[in-house]
Structures are given as C-alpha cells and as structure tokens.
Amino acid sequence: MSDEAAEPSGNLEYMMRPRRETVPGEERLVVNGVEFRRGAKVVLRLADRIDPYVRALDGRIATIERLYLDYEDQQYLVVTIDGDPAQQLLRDTGRYLYFSPHEAEVVEP
C-alpha cells in the first residue's frame, strides 16, 4: 500500500512534505575534481556577474538543494541562501537560485 493511500487526501501537510526518493536531480556532481553533493554548503563567488542583485550574494554561504544537468550537459547548482529568513519558505515552495559550479566553492565540514 502506498503512502498516498495511507493518508487522507485532504491532509495538506502530508502532501507538501518532501520525500527524499522523489527529489529531482542528481545526488552528486564532480566538476574539475571538485565534488558537489546535495545538502552541502558552498560559498558563492559572484564578483564577475553584472547583475547587482546577484552580486549582492557574493561571499554568502548557501545550501545545495538540487544538482541539475540540462540537455546540453550544462551543470547547475540549485541553492538557497543560509541566513535568509525565507529559506525554509523558498524550499517548501520550490523557489531556488541557480548557479554554475565555477561560481561556488565547497565549504569543508
């Protein structure tokens, strides 16, 4: 019996709860010998970006929420910003920021 059948269809909290096995994207990516993992912390390095809103995030610590490859094998780190008061809300609603691996440095645990 599936989890959906075990819970009432009107239980919004249950329906919005993420399930680890259904999280889209890759579990890990290795780019130029650097391993990026879902849930890892990175420091954003965005000084070369032109957009002032993106540049404001330069040096901030972020959590990798997803790792995506597109149809042309372009790699993306999909992150939320640590310390952002809306971080959990953004996670819950699936609103993330997308960066290239060369724009981030992995923070060692």
GIGI-V663505 format. One record per backbone hydrogen bond with DSSP energy under -0.5 kcal/mol. NH is the residue of the N-H (numbers start at 1). CO is the residue of the C=O. Records with the same first field share a line. If there is no record, write none. Layout:
NH = CO + CO
This chain:
6 = 2
7 = 3
11 = 8
12 = 10
15 = 11
16 = 12
17 = 13
20 = 18
22 = 19
23 = 20
26 = 67
29 = 36
31 = 29 + 34
34 = 31
35 = 33
36 = 29 + 34
38 = 27
39 = 64
40 = 37
42 = 62
43 = 105
44 = 42 + 60
45 = 103
46 = 44
49 = 46
55 = 51
56 = 52
57 = 54
58 = 55
59 = 44
60 = 57
62 = 42
63 = 80
64 = 40
65 = 63 + 78
66 = 78
68 = 76
70 = 74
73 = 70
76 = 68
77 = 99
78 = 66 + 76
79 = 77 + 97
80 = 63
82 = 61
84 = 81
87 = 84
90 = 86
91 = 87
92 = 88
93 = 89
94 = 90 + 91
95 = 90
96 = 94
97 = 79
99 = 77
103 = 100
104 = 101
105 = 43
107 = 41
108 = 106
